[in-house]
Amino acid sequence: MMNDRELSDLKLERKECPKCGALWINGEHYWSGTGKKGNELDLAGLVCNPNGDETCINPCKGKDGGVTWAQRFEELENDFPRD
């Protein structure tokens, strides 16, 4: 007797950047420290562009945009001004 059950084509693909540890699961970026879903352009602005090298696997490495450390520091200054 043949099994008439349909089989799923579900697959799991996991990639990890050897430089920073960022993860891509089925093509979606997740932050290495928190496991939260991320933004490749923000990753590039914060990590890959200032610190990446040829081993970086972020497809947005080298692109302008996303969040940068300068923007983060400016937000902190605005939120917590020095007297």
All heavy atoms as a GROMACS GRO file, in nm:
protein
  651
    1MET      N    1   0.084  -0.117   0.000
    1MET     CA    2   0.000   0.000   0.000
    1MET      C    3   0.089   0.124   0.000
    1MET      O    4   0.183   0.135   0.077
    1MET     CB    5  -0.091  -0.002   0.123
    1MET     CG    6  -0.175   0.122   0.132
    1MET     SD    7  -0.275   0.124   0.281
    1MET     CE    8  -0.430   0.078   0.213
    2MET      N    9   0.060   0.220  -0.085
    2MET     CA   10   0.139   0.344  -0.094
    2MET      C   11   0.090   0.444   0.009
    2MET      O   12  -0.028   0.448   0.042
    2MET     CB   13   0.128   0.404  -0.234
    2MET     CG   14   0.196   0.322  -0.340
    2MET     SD   15   0.214   0.411  -0.493
    2MET     CE   16   0.315   0.546  -0.449
    3ASN      N   17   0.179   0.523   0.053
    3ASN     CA   18   0.146   0.630   0.148
    3ASN      C   19   0.100   0.751   0.069
    3ASN      O   20   0.176   0.807  -0.010
    3ASN     CB   21   0.268   0.663   0.234
    3ASN     CG   22   0.237   0.759   0.345
    3ASN    OD1   23   0.130   0.818   0.350
    3ASN    ND2   24   0.332   0.774   0.434
    4ASP      N   25  -0.025   0.794   0.087
    4ASP     CA   26  -0.079   0.908   0.013
    4ASP      C   27  -0.055   1.041   0.083
    4ASP      O   28  -0.104   1.143   0.038
    4ASP     CB   29  -0.230   0.890  -0.008
    4ASP     CG   30  -0.260   0.775  -0.102
    4ASP    OD1   31  -0.175   0.746  -0.187
    4ASP    OD2   32  -0.368   0.716  -0.089
    5ARG      N   33   0.018   1.038   0.190
    5ARG     CA   34   0.045   1.158   0.267
    5ARG      C   35   0.132   1.255   0.184
    5ARG      O   36   0.230   1.215   0.123
    5ARG     CB   37   0.119   1.117   0.394
    5ARG     CG   38   0.153   1.228   0.486
    5ARG     CD   39   0.213   1.172   0.610
    5ARG     NE   40   0.346   1.119   0.581
    5ARG     CZ   41   0.448   1.124   0.665
    5ARG    NH1   42   0.431   1.173   0.785
    5ARG    NH2   43   0.565   1.076   0.632
    6GLU      N   44   0.093   1.383   0.184
    6GLU     CA   45   0.172   1.483   0.113
    6GLU      C   46   0.292   1.520   0.198
    6GLU      O   47   0.282   1.533   0.320
    6GLU     CB   48   0.089   1.608   0.086
    6GLU     CG   49  -0.014   1.588  -0.022
    6GLU     CD   50  -0.079   1.719  -0.060
    6GLU    OE1   51  -0.012   1.823  -0.058
    6GLU    OE2   52  -0.199   1.715  -0.092
    7LEU      N   53   0.403   1.538   0.135
    7LEU     CA   54   0.525   1.576   0.205
    7LEU      C   55   0.552   1.725   0.186
    7LEU      O   56   0.529   1.780   0.080
    7LEU     CB   57   0.644   1.495   0.155
    7LEU     CG   58   0.633   1.344   0.173
    7LEU    CD1   59   0.754   1.275   0.113
    7LEU    CD2   60   0.617   1.308   0.320
    8SER      N   61   0.601   1.786   0.289
    8SER     CA   62   0.633   1.929   0.284
    8SER      C   63   0.770   1.950   0.223
    8SER      O   64   0.859   1.866   0.233
    8SER     CB   65   0.630   1.984   0.428
    8SER     OG   66   0.683   2.114   0.431
    9ASP      N   67   0.788   2.065   0.161
    9ASP     CA   68   0.919   2.102   0.109
    9ASP      C   69   0.989   2.198   0.207
    9ASP      O   70   1.080   2.271   0.169
    9ASP     CB   71   0.910   2.161  -0.030
    9ASP     CG   72   0.825   2.287  -0.034
    9ASP    OD1   73   0.760   2.320   0.066
    9ASP    OD2   74   0.824   2.353  -0.140
   10LEU      N   75   0.946   2.197   0.333
   10LEU     CA   76   1.004   2.282   0.436
   10LEU      C   77   1.153   2.254   0.450
   10LEU      O   78   1.196   2.139   0.453
   10LEU     CB   79   0.934   2.257   0.571
   10LEU     CG   80   0.989   2.335   0.689
   10LEU    CD1   81   0.958   2.483   0.673
   10LEU    CD2   82   0.933   2.281   0.819
   11LYS      N   83   1.229   2.361   0.457
   11LYS     CA   84   1.373   2.347   0.479
   11LYS      C   85   1.418   2.458   0.573
   11LYS      O   86   1.351   2.562   0.586
   11LYS     CB   87   1.451   2.352   0.348
   11LYS     CG   88   1.451   2.488   0.282
   11LYS     CD   89   1.537   2.489   0.158
   11LYS     CE   90   1.538   2.630   0.100
   11LYS     NZ   91   1.633   2.646  -0.006
   12LEU      N   92   1.528   2.437   0.636
   12LEU     CA   93   1.586   2.536   0.725
   12LEU      C   94   1.728   2.563   0.680
   12LEU      O   95   1.811   2.472   0.673
   12LEU     CB   96   1.584   2.486   0.870
   12LEU     CG   97   1.641   2.580   0.973
   12LEU    CD1   98   1.555   2.707   0.983
   12LEU    CD2   99   1.647   2.513   1.109
   13GLU      N  100   1.752   2.689   0.645
   13GLU     CA  101   1.886   2.729   0.602
   13GLU      C  102   1.940   2.829   0.704
   13GLU      O  103   1.874   2.928   0.735
   13GLU     CB  104   1.882   2.794   0.464
   13GLU     CG  105   2.018   2.840   0.417
   13GLU     CD  106   2.010   2.915   0.286
   13GLU    OE1  107   1.925   3.006   0.274
   13GLU    OE2  108   2.089   2.883   0.197
   14ARG      N  109   2.055   2.802   0.760
   14ARG     CA  110   2.116   2.888   0.863
   14ARG      C  111   2.255   2.930   0.816
   14ARG      O  112   2.336   2.844   0.781
   14ARG     CB  113   2.126   2.812   0.994
   14ARG     CG  114   2.188   2.891   1.107
   14ARG     CD  115   2.205   2.801   1.230
   14ARG     NE  116   2.253   2.872   1.344
   14ARG     CZ  117   2.379   2.905   1.369
   14ARG    NH1  118   2.474   2.872   1.282
   14ARG    NH2  119   2.414   2.971   1.477
   15LYS      N  120   2.278   3.061   0.817
   15LYS     CA  121   2.410   3.114   0.785
   15LYS      C  122   2.454   3.202   0.901
   15LYS      O  123   2.373   3.276   0.956
   15LYS     CB  124   2.408   3.198   0.657
   15LYS     CG  125   2.380   3.118   0.532
   15LYS     CD  126   2.383   3.207   0.411
   15LYS     CE  127   2.352   3.129   0.285
   15LYS     NZ  128   2.352   3.215   0.167
   16GLU      N  129   2.579   3.195   0.936
   16GLU     CA  130   2.634   3.277   1.044
   16GLU      C  131   2.757   3.350   0.994
   16GLU      O  132   2.845   3.290   0.932
   16GLU     CB  133   2.671   3.190   1.164
   16GLU     CG  134   2.723   3.269   1.281
   16GLU     CD  135   2.744   3.185   1.405
   16GLU    OE1  136   2.690   3.074   1.413
   16GLU    OE2  137   2.818   3.232   1.494
   17CYS      N  138   2.761   3.481   1.020
   17CYS     CA  139   2.877   3.559   0.978
   17CYS      C  140   2.996   3.521   1.064
   17CYS      O  141   2.988   3.528   1.188
   17CYS     CB  142   2.847   3.708   0.992
   17CYS     SG  143   2.986   3.811   0.941
   18PRO      N  144   3.107   3.483   1.003
   18PRO     CA  145   3.224   3.446   1.082
   18PRO      C  146   3.289   3.567   1.151
   18PRO      O  147   3.364   3.551   1.247
   18PRO     CB  148   3.319   3.383   0.980
   18PRO     CG  149   3.275   3.438   0.848
   18PRO     CD  150   3.128   3.465   0.860
   19LYS      N  151   3.259   3.686   1.104
   19LYS     CA  152   3.319   3.806   1.161
   19LYS      C  153   3.246   3.851   1.288
   19LYS      O  154   3.307   3.872   1.391
   19LYS     CB  155   3.320   3.919   1.057
   19LYS     CG  156   3.375   4.051   1.105
   19LYS     CD  157   3.524   4.042   1.132
   19LYS     CE  158   3.577   4.180   1.174
   19LYS     NZ  159   3.713   4.173   1.217
   20CYS      N  160   3.112   3.865   1.281
   20CYS     CA  161   3.038   3.922   1.395
   20CYS      C  162   2.939   3.826   1.459
   20CYS      O  163   2.884   3.856   1.565
   20CYS     CB  164   2.966   4.049   1.354
   20CYS     SG  165   2.824   4.021   1.246
   21GLY      N  166   2.911   3.714   1.395
   21GLY     CA  167   2.818   3.618   1.452
   21GLY      C  168   2.672   3.643   1.418
   21GLY      O  169   2.584   3.571   1.467
   22ALA      N  170   2.642   3.745   1.337
   22ALA     CA  171   2.504   3.769   1.297
   22ALA      C  172   2.450   3.646   1.224
   22ALA      O  173   2.525   3.575   1.157
   22ALA     CB  174   2.494   3.891   1.206
   23LEU      N  175   2.321   3.622   1.240
   23LEU     CA  176   2.259   3.503   1.182
   23LEU      C  177   2.160   3.539   1.072
   23LEU      O  178   2.092   3.641   1.080
   23LEU     CB  179   2.183   3.425   1.290
   23LEU     CG  180   2.265   3.368   1.403
   23LEU    CD1  181   2.173   3.309   1.509
   23LEU    CD2  182   2.361   3.263   1.352
   24TRP      N  183   2.151   3.452   0.974
   24TRP     CA  184   2.047   3.457   0.873
   24TRP      C  185   1.980   3.321   0.874
   24TRP      O  186   2.045   3.219   0.853
   24TRP     CB  187   2.104   3.486   0.734
   24TRP     CG  188   2.134   3.629   0.712
   24TRP    CD1  189   2.056   3.720   0.646
   24TRP    CD2  190   2.249   3.702   0.754
   24TRP    NE1  191   2.116   3.844   0.646
   24TRP    CE2  192   2.236   3.835   0.712
   24TRP    CE3  193   2.363   3.668   0.826
   24TRP    CZ2  194   2.330   3.933   0.738
   24TRP    CZ3  195   2.457   3.765   0.852
   24TRP    CH2  196   2.440   3.897   0.808
   25ILE      N  197   1.851   3.319   0.904
   25ILE     CA  198   1.775   3.195   0.902
   25ILE      C  199   1.671   3.208   0.791
   25ILE      O  200   1.588   3.299   0.792
   25ILE     CB  201   1.708   3.167   1.038
   25ILE    CG1  202   1.818   3.154   1.145
   25ILE    CG2  203   1.620   3.043   1.031
   25ILE    CD1  204   1.768   3.140   1.286
   26ASN      N  205   1.681   3.119   0.695
   26ASN     CA  206   1.598   3.125   0.574
   26ASN      C  207   1.600   3.265   0.512
   26ASN      O  208   1.498   3.317   0.471
   26ASN     CB  209   1.455   3.080   0.604
   26ASN     CG  210   1.447   2.931   0.629
   26ASN    OD1  211   1.539   2.857   0.597
   26ASN    ND2  212   1.338   2.888   0.688
   27GLY      N  213   1.716   3.327   0.510
   27GLY     CA  214   1.735   3.457   0.446
   27GLY      C  215   1.697   3.576   0.531
   27GLY      O  216   1.714   3.690   0.488
   28GLU      N  217   1.647   3.555   0.653
   28GLU     CA  218   1.609   3.665   0.742
   28GLU      C  219   1.720   3.688   0.844
   28GLU      O  220   1.768   3.594   0.908
   28GLU     CB  221   1.479   3.632   0.817
   28GLU     CG  222   1.358   3.622   0.728
   28GLU     CD  223   1.309   3.756   0.679
   28GLU    OE1  224   1.334   3.859   0.746
   28GLU    OE2  225   1.246   3.760   0.572
   29HIS      N  226   1.760   3.814   0.860
   29HIS     CA  227   1.868   3.848   0.953
   29HIS      C  228   1.816   3.853   1.097
   29HIS      O  229   1.709   3.906   1.124
   29HIS     CB  230   1.927   3.984   0.916
   29HIS     CG  231   2.015   4.041   1.022
   29HIS    ND1  232   1.980   4.153   1.092
   29HIS    CD2  233   2.132   4.000   1.072
   29HIS    CE1  234   2.074   4.180   1.181
   29HIS    NE2  235   2.166   4.088   1.170
   30TYR      N  236   1.897   3.798   1.189
   30TYR     CA  237   1.871   3.803   1.333
   30TYR      C  238   1.999   3.846   1.403
   30TYR      O  239   2.108   3.801   1.368
   30TYR     CB  240   1.827   3.666   1.386
   30TYR     CG  241   1.693   3.624   1.332
   30TYR    CD1  242   1.682   3.558   1.211
   30TYR    CD2  243   1.576   3.653   1.402
   30TYR    CE1  244   1.559   3.522   1.160
   30TYR    CE2  245   1.452   3.616   1.351
   30TYR     CZ  246   1.444   3.551   1.231
   30TYR     OH  247   1.323   3.516   1.180
   31TRP      N  248   1.985   3.936   1.501
   31TRP     CA  249   2.101   3.984   1.578
   31TRP      C  250   2.160   3.869   1.659
   31TRP      O  251   2.087   3.790   1.719
   31TRP     CB  252   2.061   4.098   1.671
   31TRP     CG  253   2.021   4.221   1.597
   31TRP    CD1  254   1.893   4.263   1.573
   31TRP    CD2  255   2.106   4.318   1.537
   31TRP    NE1  256   1.895   4.380   1.502
   31TRP    CE2  257   2.024   4.416   1.478
   31TRP    CE3  258   2.244   4.332   1.526
   31TRP    CZ2  259   2.076   4.527   1.410
   31TRP    CZ3  260   2.295   4.442   1.459
   31TRP    CH2  261   2.212   4.537   1.402
   32SER      N  262   2.293   3.863   1.665
   32SER     CA  263   2.358   3.754   1.737
   32SER      C  264   2.340   3.765   1.888
   32SER      O  265   2.322   3.665   1.956
   32SER     CB  266   2.507   3.747   1.702
   32SER     OG  267   2.573   3.864   1.745
   33GLY      N  268   2.341   3.884   1.943
   33GLY     CA  269   2.333   3.901   2.089
   33GLY      C  270   2.194   3.878   2.146
   33GLY      O  271   2.179   3.824   2.255
   34THR      N  272   2.092   3.919   2.071
   34THR     CA  273   1.955   3.912   2.124
   34THR      C  274   1.870   3.806   2.056
   34THR      O  275   1.768   3.766   2.112
   34THR     CB  276   1.884   4.047   2.107
   34THR    OG1  277   1.871   4.075   1.966
   34THR    CG2  278   1.958   4.159   2.176
   35GLY      N  279   1.905   3.767   1.936
   35GLY     CA  280   1.823   3.675   1.860
   35GLY      C  281   1.701   3.741   1.798
   35GLY      O  282   1.621   3.675   1.733
   36LYS      N  283   1.689   3.873   1.814
   36LYS     CA  284   1.575   3.944   1.757
   36LYS      C  285   1.596   3.965   1.608
   36LYS      O  286   1.708   3.978   1.560
   36LYS     CB  287   1.556   4.079   1.825
   36LYS     CG  288   1.510   4.068   1.968
   36LYS     CD  289   1.486   4.205   2.027
   36LYS     CE  290   1.438   4.192   2.170
   36LYS     NZ  291   1.411   4.324   2.229
   37LYS      N  292   1.483   3.970   1.536
   37LYS     CA  293   1.489   3.996   1.392
   37LYS      C  294   1.554   4.131   1.370
   37LYS      O  295   1.527   4.228   1.441
   37LYS     CB  296   1.348   3.994   1.335
   37LYS     CG  297   1.344   3.983   1.186
   37LYS     CD  298   1.201   3.957   1.140
   37LYS     CE  299   1.200   3.936   0.992
   37LYS     NZ  300   1.063   3.916   0.944
   38GLY      N  301   1.644   4.137   1.274
   38GLY     CA  302   1.721   4.257   1.252
   38GLY      C  303   1.700   4.319   1.115
   38GLY      O  304   1.615   4.276   1.038
   39ASN      N  305   1.780   4.419   1.089
   39ASN     CA  306   1.777   4.493   0.964
   39ASN      C  307   1.920   4.492   0.910
   39ASN      O  308   2.012   4.538   0.976
   39ASN     CB  309   1.729   4.636   0.992
   39ASN     CG  310   1.730   4.724   0.871
   39ASN    OD1  311   1.832   4.738   0.803
   39ASN    ND2  312   1.617   4.787   0.843
   40GLU      N  313   1.939   4.436   0.792
   40GLU     CA  314   2.073   4.422   0.735
   40GLU      C  315   2.142   4.556   0.715
   40GLU      O  316   2.264   4.566   0.729
   40GLU     CB  317   2.066   4.346   0.603
   40GLU     CG  318   2.024   4.202   0.618
   40GLU     CD  319   1.998   4.132   0.486
   40GLU    OE1  320   1.983   4.200   0.383
   40GLU    OE2  321   1.994   4.007   0.487
   41LEU      N  322   2.066   4.659   0.681
   41LEU     CA  323   2.125   4.790   0.659
   41LEU      C  324   2.171   4.851   0.792
   41LEU      O  325   2.278   4.913   0.798
   41LEU     CB  326   2.026   4.882   0.589
   41LEU     CG  327   2.084   5.003   0.517
   41LEU    CD1  328   2.195   4.966   0.421
   41LEU    CD2  329   1.975   5.078   0.443
   42ASP      N  330   2.094   4.832   0.900
   42ASP     CA  331   2.138   4.877   1.032
   42ASP      C  332   2.262   4.800   1.075
   42ASP      O  333   2.355   4.858   1.131
   42ASP     CB  334   2.028   4.858   1.137
   42ASP     CG  335   1.913   4.956   1.121
   42ASP    OD1  336   1.928   5.056   1.047
   42ASP    OD2  337   1.807   4.932   1.182
   43LEU      N  338   2.265   4.671   1.051
   43LEU     CA  339   2.383   4.590   1.083
   43LEU      C  340   2.505   4.644   1.009
   43LEU      O  341   2.613   4.657   1.068
   43LEU     CB  342   2.359   4.444   1.046
   43LEU     CG  343   2.475   4.348   1.068
   43LEU    CD1  344   2.509   4.335   1.216
   43LEU    CD2  345   2.443   4.210   1.010
   44ALA      N  346   2.487   4.681   0.884
   44ALA     CA  347   2.597   4.737   0.806
   44ALA      C  348   2.645   4.868   0.867
   44ALA      O  349   2.765   4.889   0.883
   44ALA     CB  350   2.556   4.758   0.660
   45GLY      N  351   2.552   4.957   0.902
   45GLY     CA  352   2.589   5.087   0.956
   45GLY      C  353   2.656   5.079   1.092
   45GLY      O  354   2.746   5.157   1.123
   46LEU      N  355   2.613   4.984   1.175
   46LEU     CA  356   2.666   4.972   1.311
   46LEU      C  357   2.787   4.882   1.321
   46LEU      O  358   2.876   4.907   1.404
   46LEU     CB  359   2.557   4.919   1.405
   46LEU     CG  360   2.438   5.011   1.429
   46LEU    CD1  361   2.327   4.934   1.498
   46LEU    CD2  362   2.480   5.132   1.509
   47VAL      N  363   2.792   4.777   1.240
   47VAL     CA  364   2.896   4.675   1.259
   47VAL      C  365   2.982   4.652   1.136
   47VAL      O  366   3.104   4.667   1.140
   47VAL     CB  367   2.832   4.540   1.304
   47VAL    CG1  368   2.937   4.433   1.323
   47VAL    CG2  369   2.749   4.559   1.430
   48CYS      N  370   2.918   4.618   1.026
   48CYS     CA  371   2.993   4.571   0.908
   48CYS      C  372   3.079   4.679   0.844
   48CYS      O  373   3.196   4.654   0.812
   48CYS     CB  374   2.898   4.513   0.804
   48CYS     SG  375   2.787   4.387   0.870
   49ASN      N  376   3.022   4.797   0.823
   49ASN     CA  377   3.099   4.901   0.755
   49ASN      C  378   3.217   4.949   0.838
   49ASN      O  379   3.327   4.960   0.785
   49ASN     CB  380   3.008   5.017   0.713
   49ASN     CG  381   2.909   4.975   0.606
   49ASN    OD1  382   2.924   4.872   0.541
   49ASN    ND2  383   2.805   5.053   0.588
   50PRO      N  384   3.200   4.975   0.968
   50PRO     CA  385   3.316   5.019   1.044
   50PRO      C  386   3.413   4.906   1.082
   50PRO      O  387   3.532   4.932   1.101
   50PRO     CB  388   3.258   5.083   1.170
   50PRO     CG  389   3.119   5.036   1.183
   50PRO     CD  390   3.076   4.992   1.046
   51ASN      N  391   3.365   4.781   1.093
   51ASN     CA  392   3.450   4.674   1.146
   51ASN      C  393   3.459   4.550   1.060
   51ASN      O  394   3.533   4.458   1.093
   51ASN     CB  395   3.399   4.631   1.284
   51ASN     CG  396   3.398   4.745   1.382
   51ASN    OD1  397   3.498   4.812   1.400
   51ASN    ND2  398   3.284   4.770   1.444
   52GLY      N  399   3.383   4.542   0.952
   52GLY     CA  400   3.380   4.422   0.870
   52GLY      C  401   3.507   4.403   0.789
   52GLY      O  402   3.590   4.493   0.778
   53ASP      N  403   3.520   4.284   0.737
   53ASP     CA  404   3.632   4.255   0.647
   53ASP      C  405   3.580   4.163   0.537
   53ASP      O  406   3.459   4.149   0.519
   53ASP     CB  407   3.750   4.194   0.724
   53ASP     CG  408   3.716   4.063   0.794
   53ASP    OD1  409   3.613   3.998   0.760
   53ASP    OD2  410   3.792   4.022   0.884
   54GLU      N  411   3.669   4.098   0.465
   54GLU     CA  412   3.628   4.016   0.351
   54GLU      C  413   3.548   3.892   0.392
   54GLU      O  414   3.483   3.831   0.308
   54GLU     CB  415   3.750   3.975   0.267
   54GLU     CG  416   3.844   3.877   0.334
   54GLU     CD  417   3.938   3.940   0.436
   54GLU    OE1  418   3.949   4.062   0.444
   54GLU    OE2  419   4.000   3.862   0.512
   55THR      N  420   3.548   3.856   0.520
   55THR     CA  421   3.471   3.740   0.564
   55THR      C  422   3.326   3.774   0.595
   55THR      O  423   3.244   3.684   0.612
   55THR     CB  424   3.534   3.675   0.689
   55THR    OG1  425   3.530   3.768   0.798
   55THR    CG2  426   3.676   3.632   0.662
   56CYS      N  427   3.292   3.903   0.600
   56CYS     CA  428   3.155   3.948   0.632
   56CYS      C  429   3.059   3.898   0.524
   56CYS      O  430   3.086   3.911   0.405
   56CYS     CB  431   3.152   4.100   0.640
   56CYS     SG  432   2.988   4.167   0.669
   57ILE      N  433   2.944   3.843   0.567
   57ILE     CA  434   2.847   3.789   0.471
   57ILE      C  435   2.723   3.877   0.456
   57ILE      O  436   2.630   3.839   0.384
   57ILE     CB  437   2.806   3.645   0.507
   57ILE    CG1  438   2.732   3.640   0.641
   57ILE    CG2  439   2.928   3.552   0.507
   57ILE    CD1  440   2.667   3.505   0.670
   58ASN      N  441   2.720   3.992   0.521
   58ASN     CA  442   2.603   4.080   0.511
   58ASN      C  443   2.592   4.135   0.369
   58ASN      O  444   2.684   4.202   0.321
   58ASN     CB  445   2.616   4.195   0.611
   58ASN     CG  446   2.494   4.285   0.614
   58ASN    OD1  447   2.400   4.269   0.537
   58ASN    ND2  448   2.497   4.383   0.702
   59PRO      N  449   2.480   4.111   0.301
   59PRO     CA  450   2.466   4.162   0.165
   59PRO      C  451   2.460   4.315   0.159
   59PRO      O  452   2.479   4.372   0.052
   59PRO     CB  453   2.335   4.100   0.115
   59PRO     CG  454   2.263   4.054   0.236
   59PRO     CD  455   2.365   4.030   0.343
   60CYS      N  456   2.438   4.382   0.271
   60CYS     CA  457   2.432   4.529   0.273
   60CYS      C  458   2.564   4.593   0.314
   60CYS      O  459   2.573   4.715   0.324
   60CYS     CB  460   2.321   4.576   0.369
   60CYS     SG  461   2.157   4.545   0.303
   61LYS      N  462   2.667   4.513   0.336
   61LYS     CA  463   2.798   4.568   0.372
   61LYS      C  464   2.844   4.664   0.263
   61LYS      O  465   2.835   4.634   0.145
   61LYS     CB  466   2.902   4.457   0.390
   61LYS     CG  467   3.038   4.510   0.428
   61LYS     CD  468   3.138   4.397   0.444
   61LYS     CE  469   3.273   4.451   0.477
   61LYS     NZ  470   3.361   4.458   0.363
   62GLY      N  471   2.886   4.783   0.305
   62GLY     CA  472   2.934   4.884   0.212
   62GLY      C  473   2.827   4.981   0.166
   62GLY      O  474   2.858   5.083   0.108
   63LYS      N  475   2.700   4.950   0.192
   63LYS     CA  476   2.591   5.040   0.153
   63LYS      C  477   2.572   5.147   0.258
   63LYS      O  478   2.592   5.124   0.377
   63LYS     CB  479   2.460   4.963   0.135
   63LYS     CG  480   2.461   4.868   0.018
   63LYS     CD  481   2.326   4.802   0.002
   63LYS     CE  482   2.328   4.705  -0.115
   63LYS     NZ  483   2.198   4.636  -0.129
   64ASP      N  484   2.535   5.266   0.213
   64ASP     CA  485   2.502   5.376   0.303
   64ASP      C  486   2.359   5.362   0.349
   64ASP      O  487   2.273   5.313   0.275
   64ASP     CB  488   2.520   5.511   0.233
   64ASP     CG  489   2.667   5.542   0.207
   64ASP    OD1  490   2.752   5.497   0.284
   64ASP    OD2  491   2.694   5.612   0.108
   65GLY      N  492   2.333   5.409   0.470
   65GLY     CA  493   2.198   5.404   0.524
   65GLY      C  494   2.196   5.325   0.652
   65GLY      O  495   2.299   5.280   0.703
   66GLY      N  496   2.078   5.306   0.704
   66GLY     CA  497   2.066   5.234   0.830
   66GLY      C  498   2.115   5.320   0.945
   66GLY      O  499   2.156   5.434   0.930
   67VAL      N  500   2.111   5.264   1.062
   67VAL     CA  501   2.152   5.332   1.185
   67VAL      C  502   2.304   5.329   1.195
   67VAL      O  503   2.367   5.231   1.157
   67VAL     CB  504   2.088   5.263   1.307
   67VAL    CG1  505   2.137   5.324   1.437
   67VAL    CG2  506   1.937   5.271   1.298
   68THR      N  507   2.361   5.436   1.246
   68THR     CA  508   2.505   5.441   1.271
   68THR      C  509   2.530   5.474   1.417
   68THR      O  510   2.439   5.518   1.488
   68THR     CB  511   2.574   5.548   1.184
   68THR    OG1  512   2.526   5.676   1.225
   68THR    CG2  513   2.548   5.527   1.036
   69TRP      N  514   2.653   5.456   1.462
   69TRP     CA  515   2.686   5.490   1.601
   69TRP      C  516   2.675   5.640   1.623
   69TRP      O  517   2.635   5.685   1.731
   69TRP     CB  518   2.825   5.439   1.637
   69TRP     CG  519   2.824   5.291   1.658
   69TRP    CD1  520   2.885   5.197   1.581
   69TRP    CD2  521   2.755   5.219   1.761
   69TRP    NE1  522   2.857   5.071   1.629
   69TRP    CE2  523   2.778   5.082   1.740
   69TRP    CE3  524   2.674   5.257   1.868
   69TRP    CZ2  525   2.725   4.984   1.823
   69TRP    CZ3  526   2.621   5.158   1.950
   69TRP    CH2  527   2.647   5.024   1.927
   70ALA      N  528   2.706   5.720   1.523
   70ALA     CA  529   2.693   5.866   1.538
   70ALA      C  530   2.547   5.903   1.567
   70ALA      O  531   2.520   5.987   1.653
   70ALA     CB  532   2.742   5.936   1.412
   71GLN      N  533   2.454   5.838   1.497
   71GLN     CA  534   2.312   5.864   1.523
   71GLN      C  535   2.272   5.818   1.663
   71GLN      O  536   2.197   5.887   1.732
   71GLN     CB  537   2.227   5.792   1.418
   71GLN     CG  538   2.238   5.852   1.280
   71GLN     CD  539   2.173   5.764   1.176
   71GLN    OE1  540   2.184   5.641   1.180
   71GLN    NE2  541   2.105   5.827   1.081
   72ARG      N  542   2.321   5.703   1.704
   72ARG     CA  543   2.288   5.653   1.839
   72ARG      C  544   2.341   5.748   1.945
   72ARG      O  545   2.272   5.778   2.043
   72ARG     CB  546   2.347   5.514   1.859
   72ARG     CG  547   2.282   5.406   1.776
   72ARG     CD  548   2.186   5.325   1.862
   72ARG     NE  549   2.111   5.230   1.784
   72ARG     CZ  550   2.124   5.098   1.791
   72ARG    NH1  551   2.212   5.046   1.874
   72ARG    NH2  552   2.049   5.020   1.718
   73PHE      N  553   2.464   5.797   1.930
   73PHE     CA  554   2.521   5.889   2.028
   73PHE      C  555   2.445   6.022   2.031
   73PHE      O  556   2.423   6.080   2.137
   73PHE     CB  557   2.670   5.913   2.001
   73PHE     CG  558   2.756   5.793   2.028
   73PHE    CD1  559   2.856   5.756   1.940
   73PHE    CD2  560   2.738   5.715   2.142
   73PHE    CE1  561   2.935   5.644   1.964
   73PHE    CE2  562   2.815   5.603   2.167
   73PHE     CZ  563   2.915   5.568   2.078
   74GLU      N  564   2.403   6.068   1.914
   74GLU     CA  565   2.325   6.192   1.906
   74GLU      C  566   2.191   6.175   1.980
   74GLU      O  567   2.148   6.265   2.053
   74GLU     CB  568   2.301   6.231   1.760
   74GLU     CG  569   2.229   6.363   1.744
   74GLU     CD  570   2.210   6.402   1.599
   74GLU    OE1  571   2.293   6.361   1.514
   74GLU    OE2  572   2.113   6.473   1.570
   75GLU      N  573   2.126   6.062   1.961
   75GLU     CA  574   2.001   6.035   2.032
   75GLU      C  575   2.021   6.034   2.182
   75GLU      O  576   1.940   6.088   2.258
   75GLU     CB  577   1.942   5.901   1.987
   75GLU     CG  578   1.885   5.902   1.847
   75GLU     CD  579   1.843   5.764   1.799
   75GLU    OE1  580   1.842   5.668   1.881
   75GLU    OE2  581   1.813   5.751   1.680
   76LEU      N  582   2.130   5.976   2.228
   76LEU     CA  583   2.160   5.975   2.372
   76LEU      C  584   2.182   6.116   2.424
   76LEU      O  585   2.134   6.151   2.532
   76LEU     CB  586   2.283   5.890   2.400
   76LEU     CG  587   2.263   5.739   2.398
   76LEU    CD1  588   2.396   5.666   2.410
   76LEU    CD2  589   2.169   5.696   2.511
   77GLU      N  590   2.256   6.196   2.347
   77GLU     CA  591   2.279   6.335   2.387
   77GLU      C  592   2.149   6.412   2.396
   77GLU      O  593   2.128   6.493   2.488
   77GLU     CB  594   2.374   6.405   2.290
   77GLU     CG  595   2.520   6.374   2.311
   77GLU     CD  596   2.573   6.433   2.442
   77GLU    OE1  597   2.532   6.545   2.480
   77GLU    OE2  598   2.653   6.365   2.506
   78ASN      N  599   2.059   6.390   2.301
   78ASN     CA  600   1.930   6.459   2.302
   78ASN      C  601   1.842   6.411   2.418
   78ASN      O  602   1.771   6.491   2.479
   78ASN     CB  603   1.856   6.437   2.170
   78ASN     CG  604   1.924   6.509   2.055
   78ASN    OD1  605   1.999   6.604   2.074
   78ASN    ND2  606   1.898   6.461   1.934
   79ASP      N  607   1.846   6.284   2.448
   79ASP     CA  608   1.763   6.228   2.554
   79ASP      C  609   1.820   6.256   2.693
   79ASP      O  610   1.744   6.268   2.790
   79ASP     CB  611   1.747   6.076   2.536
   79ASP     CG  612   1.664   6.041   2.414
   79ASP    OD1  613   1.591   6.128   2.364
   79ASP    OD2  614   1.669   5.924   2.371
   80PHE      N  615   1.952   6.265   2.703
   80PHE     CA  616   2.018   6.286   2.831
   80PHE      C  617   2.123   6.396   2.818
   80PHE      O  618   2.244   6.367   2.822
   80PHE     CB  619   2.082   6.157   2.881
   80PHE     CG  620   1.986   6.042   2.892
   80PHE    CD1  621   1.977   5.946   2.790
   80PHE    CD2  622   1.901   6.032   3.000
   80PHE    CE1  623   1.888   5.841   2.800
   80PHE    CE2  624   1.812   5.926   3.011
   80PHE     CZ  625   1.805   5.830   2.910
   81PRO      N  626   2.081   6.521   2.802
   81PRO     CA  627   2.178   6.629   2.782
   81PRO      C  628   2.267   6.649   2.905
   81PRO      O  629   2.225   6.629   3.019
   81PRO     CB  630   2.091   6.753   2.757
   81PRO     CG  631   1.956   6.719   2.808
   81PRO     CD  632   1.944   6.569   2.806
   82ARG      N  633   2.390   6.688   2.877
   82ARG     CA  634   2.484   6.718   2.986
   82ARG      C  635   2.459   6.861   3.033
   82ARG      O  636   2.435   6.950   2.954
   82ARG     CB  637   2.628   6.706   2.935
   82ARG     CG  638   2.662   6.566   2.892
   82ARG     CD  639   2.803   6.562   2.842
   82ARG     NE  640   2.823   6.438   2.768
   82ARG     CZ  641   2.936   6.405   2.713
   82ARG    NH1  642   3.039   6.485   2.721
   82ARG    NH2  643   2.946   6.292   2.649
   83ASP      N  644   2.464   6.880   3.159
   83ASP     CA  645   2.443   7.016   3.215
   83ASP      C  646   2.569   7.097   3.219
   83ASP      O  647   2.675   7.060   3.219
   83ASP     CB  648   2.384   7.006   3.356
   83ASP     CG  649   2.242   6.948   3.350
   83ASP    OD1  650   2.175   6.966   3.248
   83ASP    OD2  651   2.204   6.884   3.449
   0.00000   0.00000   0.00000
